């Protein structure tokens, strides 16, 4: 998640699950087109919510190695089956929940792959980046550099760079988050996911605090129909995890929708909600990174200690809870600031006048302030 800011969705290029689908296609594939009515991210969104909720109590994917292996085998098998039926990386584009999250966050990346000149593309009849050549394959993600305006699906595999005979593909630095402002393509599934990630990971941060966790667990246990039995209790808590995650994500999206409707009465509320939700991607990423702050520092300290051993030095670092907490609050604050800035730029592009700009900013600002308040409130709760 931390490499997205620099490299975009590069992880997907290195992903062994996607590679399994590629290898399958190189041996056998019907190469059918993925059904048009399912060319959206709702399946991936549902999988993301279900897996994340069920992991906590039932499957324990991140804490039980055999279950981790089963999850990876399931997705690998799905990638192989889809590779044998559909063309290109349909699994990665429409089904994979990790690719879903990385794709949305990659809009903040500091690099982009685009065509150098759209005119050159238009004048070139043979679209080698689409059909592939001996020099390079057709884009495995199904992208067309001439029309690309977002990083969401590009996996930085460089096949188009190799196949283009006009050398009309560039990889260049840019201001992080440029896609948020420039892109005209917005979708309800992505808008819903952005708010879902914010509220889910705020909830997870809360579950690391004893007071918050005891309140949630106490409520769930109070709803048990009979005295707690280990088997029933396990499944009951898992059912509630799924219900809670579904409810809070719907509530988060509903909060933004309501803010938009109140602030921009008389306008197309649904489309405004979708467009303005992209401003929350920086806050969404900051919450995601805040939840993973301990893992980041722990990993960096381990790397530093290993480098020290290589040079015969003894470097010891300890992860301090107060430092983690301050880092998390800083990440949330930075995400809040960048969300306001992105909201202003998006609103300015979409608004027809100063009044509409102010109304849009009220919707973005009010919702972002509520998220920030919840986050800071949770992070200032005692850990024990």
Secondary structure, DSSP 8 states (H G I E B T S, - for coil): -TTHHHHTTHHHHH-HHHHHHHHHHHH----B---GGG-SSHHHHHHHHHHHHHIIIII-TTT-HHHHHHHHHHHHHHHHHHHHHBSSSHHHHHT-HHHHHHHHHGGG-SEEEEES-HHHHHH-SS-HHHH--SSS---TT---TTT---SSS-----HHHHH-TT--EEEEE--TTHHHHH-----HHHHHHHHHHHHHHHHHHHHTSHHHHHHHHHHHHHT-SSS--HHHHHHHHHHHHHHHHHHHHHHHHHHHHHHHHHHTTTS-HHHHHHHHHGGGHHHHHHHHHHHTHHHHHHHHHHHHHHHHHHTT--------HHHHHHHHHHHHHHHHHHHHHHHHHHHHHH-SSHHHHHHHHHHHHHHHHHHHHHHHHHHTS---
